[in-house]
Amino acid sequence: DSAYVNGNEMTVAVSYSGGCAKHKFDLLFDGNYMKSLPPKVKLYVSHNNGGDACREIINENLKFDISDIQYKGTKTVIIMVNGYKRKIPYYY
């Protein structure tokens, strides 16, 4: 739904159907940087619904440490998240 960076933490707002089982989310980075200035990265939100077949709409803010995506020699990385149209600057 939305995403933003505060310090070394990225918050991703998600909505999904469920309510009967624990859902697990991860933020994945393949280690590749696009050749651009500043460098760009693609991050992927992985969702495991734990077999939840319930249909309640859940809204949740997920928080992830993104300090591992810092690129040597720069102070900014542009983040692109799957399913989110905006590019998010990460300043460090």
N, CA, C and O atoms as a DFTB+ gen file, in Angstrom:
368 C
 N C O
     1  1       0.823      -1.203       0.000
     2  2       0.000       0.000       0.000
     3  2       0.862       1.261       0.000
     4  3       0.608       2.192      -0.764
     5  1       1.889       1.288       0.866
     6  2       2.812       2.422       0.907
     7  2       4.114       1.969       1.544
     8  3       4.186       0.917       2.178
     9  1       5.150       2.797       1.358
    10  2       6.455       2.483       1.932
    11  2       7.224       3.779       2.146
    12  3       7.097       4.722       1.365
    13  1       8.024       3.821       3.211
    14  2       8.875       4.976       3.460
    15  2      10.064       4.540       4.306
    16  3      10.049       3.490       4.948
    17  1      11.104       5.387       4.284
    18  2      12.332       5.105       5.024
    19  2      12.501       6.163       6.101
    20  3      12.283       7.351       5.864
    21  1      12.893       5.713       7.290
    22  2      13.235       6.595       8.400
    23  2      14.529       6.054       8.992
    24  3      14.529       5.003       9.633
    25  1      15.638       6.772       8.778
    26  2      16.938       6.269       9.230
    27  2      17.300       5.027       8.426
    28  3      17.256       5.043       7.196
    29  1      17.659       3.945       9.126
    30  2      18.000       2.676       8.482
    31  2      16.828       1.699       8.474
    32  3      17.015       0.502       8.255
    33  1      15.624       2.206       8.713
    34  2      14.449       1.342       8.787
    35  2      13.450       1.707       7.689
    36  3      13.129       2.878       7.481
    37  1      12.970       0.683       6.999
    38  2      11.928       0.894       6.003
    39  2      10.628       0.320       6.530
    40  3      10.583      -0.811       7.014
    41  1       9.573       1.110       6.432
    42  2       8.234       0.680       6.826
    43  2       7.427       0.450       5.552
    44  3       7.370       1.309       4.672
    45  1       6.809      -0.717       5.473
    46  2       5.966      -1.067       4.332
    47  2       4.570      -1.372       4.871
    48  3       4.398      -2.270       5.695
    49  1       3.589      -0.626       4.405
    50  2       2.192      -0.869       4.796
    51  2       1.605      -1.879       3.820
    52  3       1.633      -1.673       2.607
    53  1       1.076      -2.970       4.359
    54  2       0.489      -4.017       3.532
    55  2      -0.940      -4.298       3.977
    56  3      -1.319      -4.024       5.116
    57  1      -1.714      -4.844       3.065
    58  2      -3.034      -5.352       3.414
    59  2      -3.171      -6.713       2.743
    60  3      -2.722      -6.920       1.615
    61  1      -3.802      -7.632       3.464
    62  2      -3.947      -8.998       2.975
    63  2      -5.154      -9.637       3.640
    64  3      -5.644      -9.151       4.659
    65  1      -5.630     -10.732       3.055
    66  2      -6.751     -11.439       3.670
    67  2      -6.213     -12.551       4.553
    68  3      -5.211     -13.190       4.229
    69  1      -6.884     -12.773       5.664
    70  2      -6.452     -13.789       6.620
    71  2      -7.179     -13.608       7.929
    72  3      -8.364     -13.275       7.955
    73  1      -6.460     -13.832       9.027
    74  2      -7.030     -13.663      10.343
    75  2      -7.067     -14.929      11.172
    76  3      -7.410     -14.878      12.354
    77  1      -6.719     -16.077      10.577
    78  2      -6.790     -17.345      11.317
    79  2      -5.432     -18.003      11.521
    80  3      -5.335     -18.988      12.254
    81  1      -4.392     -17.488      10.896
    82  2      -3.055     -18.078      11.042
    83  2      -2.025     -16.954      11.009
    84  3      -2.310     -15.847      10.552
    85  1      -0.829     -17.255      11.498
    86  2       0.265     -16.277      11.511
    87  2       0.842     -16.146      10.099
    88  3       1.143     -17.144       9.444
    89  1       0.988     -14.917       9.649
    90  2       1.586     -14.626       8.345
    91  2       3.018     -14.180       8.568
    92  3       3.314     -13.495       9.546
    93  1       3.909     -14.565       7.664
    94  2       5.322     -14.193       7.772
    95  2       5.720     -13.380       6.550
    96  3       5.432     -13.761       5.416
    97  1       6.383     -12.260       6.793
    98  2       6.851     -11.380       5.739
    99  2       8.354     -11.215       5.843
   100  3       8.903     -11.142       6.942
   101  1       9.014     -11.156       4.710
   102  2      10.448     -10.880       4.645
   103  2      10.684      -9.850       3.560
   104  3       9.923      -9.760       2.596
   105  1      11.751      -9.067       3.726
   106  2      12.175      -8.129       2.695
   107  2      13.433      -8.708       2.076
   108  3      14.442      -8.880       2.760
   109  1      13.379      -9.008       0.785
   110  2      14.468      -9.695       0.106
   111  2      15.218      -8.757      -0.829
   112  3      14.622      -7.929      -1.516
   113  1      16.547      -8.907      -0.840
   114  2      17.438      -8.142      -1.706
   115  2      18.400      -9.131      -2.341
   116  3      19.058      -9.897      -1.637
   117  1      18.491      -9.122      -3.677
   118  2      19.347     -10.087      -4.371
   119  2      20.813      -9.657      -4.454
   120  3      21.634     -10.391      -5.004
   121  1      21.155      -8.484      -3.920
   122  2      22.536      -8.017      -3.906
   123  2      22.947      -7.251      -5.153
   124  3      24.092      -6.809      -5.251
   125  1      22.044      -7.084      -6.101
   126  2      22.372      -6.391      -7.352
   127  2      21.986      -4.923      -7.287
   128  3      20.913      -4.557      -6.808
   129  1      22.904      -4.091      -7.788
   130  2      22.667      -2.653      -7.893
   131  2      22.588      -2.294      -9.368
   132  3      23.381      -2.788     -10.169
   133  1      21.638      -1.438      -9.738
   134  2      21.545      -0.974     -11.116
   135  2      22.625       0.071     -11.365
   136  3      22.987       0.825     -10.462
   137  1      23.128       0.115     -12.573
   138  2      24.147       1.098     -12.938
   139  2      23.473       2.438     -13.157
   140  3      23.007       2.745     -14.255
   141  1      23.429       3.218     -12.114
   142  2      22.839       4.553     -12.168
   143  2      23.438       5.359     -11.028
   144  3      24.056       4.807     -10.117
   145  1      23.251       6.663     -11.089
   146  2      23.691       7.527      -9.999
   147  2      22.480       8.306      -9.512
   148  3      21.896       9.050     -10.300
   149  1      22.078       8.175      -8.271
   150  2      22.593       7.186      -7.316
   151  2      22.181       5.770      -7.722
   152  3      21.278       5.591      -8.539
   153  1      22.849       4.765      -7.145
   154  2      22.490       3.384      -7.477
   155  2      21.049       3.069      -7.072
   156  3      20.518       3.632      -6.115
   157  1      20.431       2.156      -7.824
   158  2      19.063       1.717      -7.528
   159  2      19.083       0.241      -7.182
   160  3      19.903      -0.525      -7.688
   161  1      18.160      -0.144      -6.304
   162  2      18.005      -1.556      -5.936
   163  2      16.534      -1.935      -6.007
   164  3      15.648      -1.099      -5.831
   165  1      16.298      -3.208      -6.267
   166  2      14.944      -3.747      -6.211
   167  2      14.832      -4.599      -4.953
   168  3      15.641      -5.498      -4.724
   169  1      13.824      -4.305      -4.145
   170  2      13.543      -5.092      -2.954
   171  2      12.194      -5.778      -3.143
   172  3      11.283      -5.233      -3.766
   173  1      12.091      -6.969      -2.600
   174  2      10.880      -7.774      -2.764
   175  2      10.295      -8.126      -1.406
   176  3      11.006      -8.608      -0.524
   177  1       9.007      -7.885      -1.240
   178  2       8.322      -8.290      -0.020
   179  2       7.793      -9.696      -0.254
   180  3       6.963      -9.924      -1.134
   181  1       8.285     -10.630       0.544
   182  2       7.864     -12.026       0.470
   183  2       6.790     -12.261       1.526
   184  3       6.917     -11.810       2.664
   185  1       5.724     -12.977       1.137
   186  2       4.595     -13.205       2.038
   187  2       4.274     -14.691       2.093
   188  3       3.974     -15.307       1.070
   189  1       4.337     -15.267       3.295
   190  2       3.916     -16.652       3.522
   191  2       2.677     -16.581       4.406
   192  3       2.750     -16.130       5.549
   193  1       1.532     -17.030       3.871
   194  2       0.282     -16.892       4.618
   195  2       0.045     -18.007       5.627
   196  3      -0.986     -17.999       6.301
   197  1       0.953     -18.961       5.757
   198  2       0.814     -20.022       6.752
   199  2      -0.409     -20.898       6.539
   200  3      -0.895     -21.529       7.477
   201  1      -0.914     -20.939       5.293
   202  2      -2.097     -21.751       5.007
   203  2      -3.401     -21.121       5.445
   204  3      -4.425     -21.799       5.524
   205  1      -3.375     -19.830       5.731
   206  2      -4.563     -19.119       6.224
   207  2      -5.601     -18.970       5.112
   208  3      -5.330     -18.337       4.091
   209  1      -6.781     -19.548       5.305
   210  2      -7.861     -19.463       4.316
   211  2      -8.942     -18.456       4.722
   212  3      -9.943     -18.308       4.021
   213  1      -8.747     -17.771       5.839
   214  2      -9.754     -16.808       6.295
   215  2      -9.735     -15.568       5.407
   216  3      -8.783     -15.338       4.663
   217  1     -10.810     -14.767       5.497
   218  2     -10.992     -13.671       4.541
   219  2     -11.060     -12.291       5.168
   220  3     -11.419     -11.328       4.489
   221  1     -10.729     -12.169       6.428
   222  2     -10.700     -10.846       7.040
   223  2      -9.578     -10.035       6.397
   224  3      -8.499     -10.571       6.142
   225  1      -9.820      -8.748       6.132
   226  2      -8.778      -7.887       5.571
   227  2      -7.931      -7.350       6.727
   228  3      -8.438      -6.695       7.639
   229  1      -6.651      -7.638       6.668
   230  2      -5.695      -7.225       7.693
   231  2      -4.827      -6.111       7.118
   232  3      -4.313      -6.236       6.006
   233  1      -4.662      -5.033       7.860
   234  2      -3.744      -3.944       7.509
   235  2      -2.622      -3.958       8.527
   236  3      -2.866      -4.006       9.733
   237  1      -1.395      -3.917       8.040
   238  2      -0.249      -4.041       8.943
   239  2       0.914      -3.198       8.416
   240  3       1.117      -3.092       7.207
   241  1       1.671      -2.604       9.336
   242  2       2.907      -1.905       8.994
   243  2       4.072      -2.810       9.343
   244  3       4.258      -3.180      10.502
   245  1       4.858      -3.166       8.333
   246  2       6.020      -4.028       8.520
   247  2       7.261      -3.150       8.569
   248  3       7.375      -2.194       7.803
   249  1       8.188      -3.466       9.461
   250  2       9.421      -2.689       9.591
   251  2      10.619      -3.599       9.332
   252  3      10.708      -4.711       9.852
   253  1      11.549      -3.081       8.498
   254  2      12.729      -3.851       8.114
   255  2      13.980      -2.981       8.221
   256  3      13.958      -1.802       7.868
   257  1      15.061      -3.566       8.708
   258  2      16.368      -2.907       8.712
   259  2      16.930      -3.001       7.299
   260  3      17.065      -4.100       6.761
   261  1      17.261      -1.859       6.691
   262  2      17.779      -1.870       5.319
   263  2      19.238      -1.417       5.241
   264  3      19.731      -1.126       4.151
   265  1      19.926      -1.353       6.360
   266  2      21.304      -0.862       6.352
   267  2      22.227      -1.703       5.467
   268  3      23.264      -1.204       5.030
   269  1      21.883      -2.953       5.192
   270  2      22.713      -3.819       4.354
   271  2      22.731      -3.398       2.889
   272  3      23.582      -3.873       2.137
   273  1      21.827      -2.529       2.460
   274  2      21.820      -2.151       1.047
   275  2      22.653      -0.897       0.772
   276  3      22.701      -0.435      -0.368
   277  1      23.303      -0.342       1.784
   278  2      24.146       0.826       1.564
   279  2      25.244       0.481       0.557
   280  3      25.801      -0.617       0.578
   281  1      25.545       1.442      -0.328
   282  2      26.514       1.231      -1.396
   283  2      27.738       2.089      -1.122
   284  3      27.626       3.300      -0.936
   285  1      28.919       1.453      -1.098
   286  2      30.164       2.177      -0.806
   287  2      30.387       3.318      -1.782
   288  3      30.169       3.183      -2.986
   289  1      30.824       4.440      -1.239
   290  2      31.148       5.592      -2.069
   291  2      29.967       6.501      -2.371
   292  3      30.130       7.525      -3.034
   293  1      28.780       6.142      -1.894
   294  2      27.614       7.003      -2.084
   295  2      26.919       7.213      -0.747
   296  3      27.188       6.508       0.225
   297  1      26.049       8.166      -0.714
   298  2      25.274       8.455       0.496
   299  2      23.775       8.255       0.271
   300  3      22.959       8.545       1.146
   301  1      23.423       7.745      -0.942
   302  2      22.022       7.562      -1.299
   303  2      21.864       6.316      -2.152
   304  3      22.693       6.030      -3.016
   305  1      20.798       5.582      -1.902
   306  2      20.371       4.486      -2.764
   307  2      18.884       4.694      -3.029
   308  3      18.131       5.056      -2.125
   309  1      18.465       4.463      -4.268
   310  2      17.047       4.560      -4.615
   311  2      16.452       3.157      -4.555
   312  3      16.964       2.228      -5.179
   313  1      15.371       3.015      -3.802
   314  2      14.732       1.711      -3.578
   315  2      13.455       1.608      -4.412
   316  3      12.635       2.525      -4.459
   317  1      13.322       0.461      -5.062
   318  2      12.084       0.117      -5.762
   319  2      11.560      -1.165      -5.124
   320  3      12.277      -2.162      -5.042
   321  1      10.324      -1.136      -4.678
   322  2       9.708      -2.271      -3.986
   323  2       8.652      -2.890      -4.898
   324  3       7.837      -2.183      -5.491
   325  1       8.677      -4.231      -5.002
   326  2       7.677      -4.901      -5.844
   327  2       6.265      -4.511      -5.423
   328  3       5.936      -4.494      -4.237
   329  1       5.440      -4.198      -6.416
   330  2       4.053      -3.857      -6.144
   331  2       3.822      -2.424      -5.695
   332  3       2.685      -2.044      -5.419
   333  1       4.886      -1.615      -5.616
   334  2       4.749      -0.217      -5.189
   335  2       5.347       0.655      -6.280
   336  3       6.499       0.453      -6.664
   337  1       4.599       1.609      -6.780
   338  2       5.007       2.370      -7.957
   339  2       6.070       3.436      -7.688
   340  3       6.866       3.746      -8.575
   341  1       6.093       3.993      -6.497
   342  2       7.027       5.080      -6.188
   343  2       8.435       4.564      -5.909
   344  3       8.616       3.470      -5.375
   345  1       9.424       5.369      -6.277
   346  2      10.812       5.083      -5.931
   347  2      11.103       5.800      -4.611
   348  3      10.707       6.950      -4.421
   349  1      11.797       5.115      -3.706
   350  2      12.004       5.619      -2.355
   351  2      13.485       5.914      -2.150
   352  3      14.304       4.999      -2.242
   353  1      13.855       7.171      -1.872
   354  2      15.262       7.462      -1.601
   355  2      15.646       7.018      -0.188
   356  3      14.888       7.196       0.766
   357  1      16.819       6.448      -0.083
   358  2      17.381       6.037       1.216
   359  2      18.682       6.802       1.389
   360  3      19.660       6.543       0.688
   361  1      18.692       7.748       2.327
   362  2      19.866       8.583       2.616
   363  2      20.537       8.034       3.873
   364  3      19.866       7.719       4.855
   365  1      21.850       7.925       3.837
   366  2      22.609       7.411       4.994
   367  2      23.923       8.131       5.142
   368  3      24.690       7.833       6.057
